[in-house]
Amino acid sequence: MFPVRSRAKVREERCPVKNENGTHALSVVIPALNAAATLPATLAALGDAPGEVVVVDGGSTDATAAVATAHGARVVAAPRGRGGQIAAGVAAARGDWLLLLHADTRLAPGWAGAAQAFMVQKPDRAGYFRFALDSADPRARRLERIVAWRCRVFALPYGDQGLLIARTLLDSAGGVGILPIMEDVDLVRRLGRHRLTGLAVEAITSASRWERDGWWRRSARNLLCLSLYFAGVPPRLIARLYA
């Protein structure tokens, strides 16, 4: 039989509530799949601010794991599926605060200071960053304004905006759903508007999907996926459309 450990002991082993300099301990969790091309910029943008970075590889056939290790991240293997990968990363992470971040999203300078201020001032809320795309196309700016409106009116940030959340709050909300897609929408809906706060720092996401599929076609597909989710279509079926 395995020895029984108290919750307090498990918490102590993960990470102290604060680092030696008084700042909160933070683990960044990044689900990744064949992300060797975008992951270096994502990791470099984090700098030395996080206590640790956990990259959860869903079975990549490229150099994703090697890239993560070379940048000082800890690599965890998990079955393919973003929700399950994030959940595995959260379970492996040691920090009392978690930043859930996509492998093609890099945070703008100043993110660490904004995050630390948020962790001190609003421990009972989850924070998300301002959506931005790495494209000079005017359609990217229009899409950014639409996303800002969606967050303001519907309190519906997506995973490509990052999510900064205390482990205790995540646990109380039921954790990350083991879903292949829409795990971000599922989580923020459970958190609710009153527990979500936008941070005034950009999360800059790769525009490659929009450039590849067409700006309006990609956006329409995303909206269709969201509509199907709200209509009760299983996420495993929506994932086929989203790819």
KARAMO-V896744 format. One record per residue. RES is the residue in one small letter. SS is DSSP state (h for helix, s for strand, l for the rest). OMEGA is omega in degrees with one decimal (* if undefined). D_FIRST is the distance of its C-alpha to the first C-alpha in Angstrom with 2 decimals. Layout:
BEGIN
RES/SS/OMEGA/D_FIRST ; RES/SS/OMEGA/D_FIRST
END
This chain:
BEGIN
m/l/177.3/0.00 ; f/l/177.9/3.78 ; p/l/178.8/6.46 ; v/l/179.6/8.88 ; r/l/178.5/12.22 ; s/l/177.2/15.53 ; r/h/-179.5/17.98 ; a/h/-179.6/20.30 ; k/h/178.6/18.06 ; v/h/179.8/17.52 ; r/h/-179.0/21.29 ; e/h/-177.7/22.11 ; e/h/-178.2/20.31 ; r/h/-177.2/22.17 ; c/l/175.4/25.63 ; p/l/179.6/27.89 ; v/l/178.2/30.00 ; k/s/174.8/33.01 ; n/l/-177.9/33.89 ; e/l/-179.6/35.85 ; n/l/176.2/39.10 ; g/l/179.2/38.22 ; t/l/-178.1/37.67 ; h/s/178.7/34.69 ; a/l/-174.1/31.91 ; l/s/172.4/32.30 ; s/s/174.7/30.39 ; v/s/-179.1/32.51 ; v/s/-175.4/30.82 ; i/s/172.4/33.05 ; p/s/-175.0/32.42 ; a/s/174.4/34.51 ; l/l/-177.6/35.82 ; n/l/-174.1/38.63 ; a/l/-175.7/39.57 ; a/h/-177.5/40.83 ; a/h/-174.9/44.30 ; t/h/-173.9/43.49 ; l/h/-179.8/40.32 ; p/h/-179.7/42.17 ; a/h/178.7/44.39 ; t/h/-178.5/41.54 ; l/h/-180.0/39.59 ; a/h/-178.4/42.77 ; a/h/179.2/43.76 ; l/h/-178.6/40.61 ; g/l/-178.5/41.74 ; d/l/-173.2/39.66 ; a/l/-176.4/38.97 ; p/l/172.3/35.36 ; g/l/177.8/32.50 ; e/s/174.1/31.02 ; v/s/179.8/31.81 ; v/s/176.0/29.24 ; v/s/-177.6/30.89 ; v/s/-175.4/28.99 ; d/s/-178.2/30.54 ; g/l/177.6/30.76 ; g/l/-178.1/31.80 ; s/l/175.1/35.06 ; t/l/176.1/37.49 ; d/l/-174.6/39.42 ; a/l/-177.8/38.69 ; t/h/-177.2/36.73 ; a/h/179.7/33.68 ; a/h/178.4/36.02 ; v/h/-179.7/38.11 ; a/h/-180.0/35.19 ; t/h/-179.7/33.95 ; a/h/179.1/37.54 ; h/l/174.6/37.87 ; g/l/179.1/34.83 ; a/l/172.9/32.49 ; r/s/-176.4/28.84 ; v/s/176.6/28.43 ; v/s/178.3/25.61 ; a/s/178.6/25.84 ; a/l/176.0/25.56 ; p/l/-179.1/27.24 ; r/l/-177.5/30.86 ; g/l/-168.1/31.64 ; r/h/-179.9/32.46 ; g/h/179.2/30.39 ; g/h/177.9/27.18 ; q/h/178.9/28.01 ; i/h/179.4/28.64 ; a/h/178.0/25.44 ; a/h/178.4/23.51 ; g/h/177.7/25.64 ; v/h/179.7/25.06 ; a/h/-178.5/21.27 ; a/h/-175.5/21.77 ; a/l/-177.0/24.53 ; r/l/-173.8/24.30 ; g/l/174.8/27.41 ; d/l/171.3/27.93 ; w/s/-176.3/30.90 ; l/s/171.9/31.00 ; l/s/-180.0/34.01 ; l/s/-169.1/33.72 ; l/s/177.7/36.44 ; h/s/-175.2/37.87 ; a/l/177.4/38.46 ; d/l/-179.7/42.22 ; t/s/177.1/42.71 ; r/s/-178.3/43.75 ; l/s/-178.1/44.15 ; a/l/175.7/47.58 ; p/l/-178.6/48.33 ; g/l/-177.1/47.59 ; w/h/-174.7/44.38 ; a/h/178.2/42.27 ; g/h/178.3/44.56 ; a/h/-179.8/44.68 ; a/h/179.9/40.90 ; q/h/177.6/40.44 ; a/h/179.1/43.14 ; f/h/-178.2/41.52 ; m/h/178.8/38.10 ; v/h/-171.0/39.84 ; q/h/-172.9/42.20 ; k/l/-177.7/40.29 ; p/l/-178.6/36.57 ; d/l/179.8/36.54 ; r/l/173.3/38.09 ; a/s/-178.2/37.44 ; g/s/175.5/40.11 ; y/s/-175.2/41.61 ; f/s/-177.6/44.27 ; r/s/-177.3/47.74 ; f/s/175.2/47.96 ; a/s/178.6/50.26 ; l/s/-177.9/51.03 ; d/l/-179.0/52.04 ; s/l/177.0/55.33 ; a/l/-179.2/58.90 ; d/l/178.4/59.78 ; p/h/178.3/61.21 ; r/h/175.5/59.07 ; a/h/179.1/56.00 ; r/h/178.3/57.45 ; r/h/179.0/58.10 ; l/h/177.4/54.56 ; e/h/179.0/53.27 ; r/h/177.8/55.48 ; i/h/179.2/54.22 ; v/h/177.6/50.58 ; a/h/177.5/51.55 ; w/h/179.4/53.23 ; r/h/179.4/50.24 ; c/h/-178.2/47.98 ; r/h/-174.2/50.60 ; v/h/-174.3/51.47 ; f/h/-178.1/48.29 ; a/l/-173.3/45.64 ; l/l/173.3/44.19 ; p/l/177.8/43.28 ; y/l/-178.0/41.70 ; g/h/179.1/38.98 ; d/h/171.9/41.68 ; q/h/-177.2/42.50 ; g/l/174.5/39.11 ; l/s/179.9/37.01 ; l/s/-171.0/36.16 ; i/s/174.9/33.64 ; a/s/-179.9/31.38 ; r/h/-179.7/27.69 ; t/h/178.8/27.85 ; l/h/178.3/30.79 ; l/h/178.9/29.23 ; d/h/-177.8/26.15 ; s/h/178.4/28.53 ; a/l/178.0/30.54 ; g/l/177.4/27.66 ; g/l/-179.6/26.99 ; v/l/-179.2/28.52 ; g/l/179.2/29.11 ; i/l/-176.1/27.92 ; l/l/178.5/31.57 ; p/l/-179.5/33.62 ; i/l/-180.0/36.45 ; m/l/176.1/37.51 ; e/h/178.7/34.22 ; d/h/178.1/36.45 ; v/h/178.5/38.71 ; d/h/-177.0/35.84 ; l/h/-176.4/34.37 ; v/h/175.5/37.71 ; r/h/177.5/38.74 ; r/h/176.7/35.70 ; l/h/179.2/36.48 ; g/l/-177.2/40.11 ; r/h/-173.8/43.33 ; h/h/179.5/42.86 ; r/h/179.1/39.78 ; l/s/179.7/41.31 ; t/s/176.6/43.64 ; g/s/176.9/45.56 ; l/s/-174.4/45.85 ; a/s/177.5/49.22 ; v/s/-177.0/47.98 ; e/s/165.7/48.18 ; a/s/-170.8/45.42 ; i/s/-174.5/47.44 ; t/s/177.0/46.31 ; s/l/178.3/47.67 ; a/l/-172.1/50.51 ; s/h/-178.8/50.13 ; r/h/179.0/49.11 ; w/h/179.1/52.18 ; e/h/-179.5/54.43 ; r/h/-172.5/53.19 ; d/h/-173.2/53.32 ; g/l/-172.7/56.13 ; w/h/-176.1/55.89 ; w/h/179.1/56.69 ; r/h/179.3/55.00 ; r/h/-179.8/51.66 ; s/h/178.6/51.95 ; a/h/178.2/52.93 ; r/h/178.1/49.95 ; n/h/179.5/47.60 ; l/h/177.7/49.31 ; l/h/178.3/49.07 ; c/h/178.8/45.33 ; l/h/-179.7/44.96 ; s/h/178.8/47.23 ; l/h/178.3/45.32 ; y/h/179.3/42.05 ; f/h/178.7/43.71 ; a/l/176.3/45.12 ; g/l/177.5/41.67 ; v/l/-178.9/41.65 ; p/l/180.0/38.11 ; p/h/179.7/37.31 ; r/h/176.7/36.59 ; l/h/178.6/40.24 ; i/h/-178.1/41.54 ; a/h/179.7/39.86 ; r/h/179.2/42.19 ; l/h/-173.4/45.19 ; y/h/-172.2/44.05 ; a/l/*/43.61
END
